[in-house]
Structure formats: structure tokens, C-alpha cells
């Protein structure tokens, strides 16, 4: 089944389950350019399926950076660890916002590896978050 073949009702359930937010950077649909995408937690290229349990929402930049990665190196310990599974793991257990709300801070090895692998603190993301803070759109409630 191709990505376009994922039934509309499954897409809608995933959107509702994800709260209309990217599972990685937590950006809301109404604040990002383009539609949030259905993302395969285990990429199809690595044997992942189109089953609902393997799907979540991601913004285009997070989805592109994640690509077919499921693991990355924790910059603190050097260990190769799994990236966060936003369907099964709580964002707040692995990340927090910096004191000014512009950067994602990895609290665990999974969080740190995900921040680096998905480039969650890219300078453009940080600049955009700064503007969102100015208008009261950010940081989101975890």
C-alpha cells in the first residue's frame, strides 16, 4: 500500500491522536508552511508498514531530516540509540524547552539523539520560534 493509499479515516485518526502537532518539534498545523505529513515511525524502506500503529504526524522539515533513520548517536554519551517514537513515548519525558522557549533540549539519550538527527534547533527553526513567542503561539503545552 502506498502512502497515498492510507485511508482517509486512518489519516484523520492519526491527526487527532497527534493533536494536530508534529510529533518531533511540536509545531501546530496552523503555524507551519504546508500540511503536516503522515510519517512512518519505522520507515517503509526498513520494513515499516502503513499500519496505524506505525504512523504519526510530522512537519515537512522533521520528516525530511528523519528520513529513514530510526537510530542516531547521543552526542553526550556517544551511544547509538533509538529516536523517539512519538506514538509510544511522551515528548515531555525526553525533551523540554530552553528557558527562552526557542530551543528543544534533549533530556535523555533518546531526546539528545533526536534533537541532533532531526536538527530540531536549526537556526531557522529557532528564529521562527522566536517570532511565535512574540505573538503568543509558543512554546506549546507538552
C-alpha positions in Angstrom: 0.0 0.0 0.0 1.5 3.4 -1.0 1.4 6.4 1.3 -1.4 7.9 -0.8 -3.4 4.7 -0.2 -3.5 5.2 3.6 -7.3 5.5 4.1 -8.7 8.9 4.9 -10.2 7.7 8.2 -6.8 6.4 9.3 -5.2 9.7 8.4 -7.8 11.6 10.4 -7.4 9.3 13.4 -3.6 9.8 13.4 -4.1 13.6 13.1 -6.5 13.6 16.1 -4.2 11.3 18.1 -1.3 13.6 17.5 -3.3 16.6 18.4 -2.6 18.3 15.1 1.1 18.7 16.1 4.4 17.4 14.7 5.5 14.6 16.9 9.1 15.8 17.0 9.2 19.7 17.1 5.6 20.0 18.4 4.7 22.6 15.8 1.0 23.1 15.3 -0.6 22.6 11.8 -1.8 26.2 11.7 1.7 27.6 12.3 3.7 25.6 9.7 4.0 26.1 6.0 2.3 23.2 4.3 0.3 20.3 5.7 1.6 18.1 8.4 2.6 14.8 6.9 1.8 11.2 7.8 5.2 9.9 8.9 6.3 6.2 9.2 7.9 5.7 12.6 9.7 2.7 11.2 10.3 3.7 7.6 8.9 1.6 4.8 12.4 1.3 3.5 13.3 -0.5 6.7 10.3 -2.8 6.7 7.8 -0.5 8.3 4.2 -0.8 7.4 1.2 1.5 6.7 -0.5 0.2 9.8 -1.9 2.9 12.0 0.4 1.9 14.9 3.4 2.9 12.7 2.1 6.3 11.7 2.3 9.7 13.2 2.3 13.4 12.2 5.5 15.3 11.3 6.1 18.7 9.8 7.9 18.6 6.4 11.4 19.6 7.9 11.2 17.0 10.6 10.1 14.3 8.2 12.8 15.1 5.7 15.5 15.2 8.4 14.3 11.9 9.9 14.1 10.3 6.5 14.8 6.6 7.1 16.6 7.0 10.4 15.4 5.1 13.4 18.6 5.5 15.5 21.2 8.2 16.0 24.2 8.9 18.2 23.7 10.6 21.6 26.1 13.5 21.5 26.7 13.2 25.2 27.5 9.5 25.6 28.4 8.6 22.0 25.9 5.6 22.2 23.7 4.8 19.2 20.1 4.9 20.5 16.6 4.8 19.0 15.0 8.0 18.0 11.8 9.0 19.9 8.7 7.1 19.0 6.1 9.9 19.3 3.3 7.4 19.3 4.6 5.3 22.2 6.7 7.8 24.2 5.9 11.1 25.8 7.6 14.1 24.4 7.9 15.6 27.9 9.8 12.6 29.1 12.6 13.2 26.6 12.6 16.9 25.9 12.0 20.3 27.4 12.1 23.9 26.0 15.1 26.1 26.7 14.5 28.9 29.2 13.6 31.3 26.4 11.4 28.7 24.6 13.4 28.8 21.3 15.3 25.5 21.5 14.4 21.9 22.2 16.6 20.4 25.0 17.1 16.7 25.0 16.7 15.3 28.5 17.6 11.7 27.7 19.8 9.9 25.3 16.8 9.4 23.1 16.0 13.1 23.3 19.5 14.3 22.6 20.0 11.9 19.7 16.6 13.0 18.2 17.5 16.7 18.6 20.7 16.2 16.6 19.3 13.8 14.0 16.3 15.9 13.2 18.1 19.2 13.5 15.4 20.5 15.9 17.4 23.5 16.8 18.3 24.6 13.3 18.9 28.4 13.2 15.8 28.9 11.0 13.6 26.9 13.5 14.9 28.9 16.4 14.2 32.2 14.6 10.7 31.1 13.7 10.0 30.0 17.3 11.3 33.4 18.5 8.6 35.1 16.3 5.9 32.6 17.5 6.8 33.5 21.1 6.4 37.2 20.3 2.8 36.6 19.2 2.0 34.1 22.0 1.9 31.0 19.9 4.9 29.2 21.6 6.0 27.2 23.5 3.2 24.7 23.2 1.9 22.8 26.1 3.6 19.5 26.0 
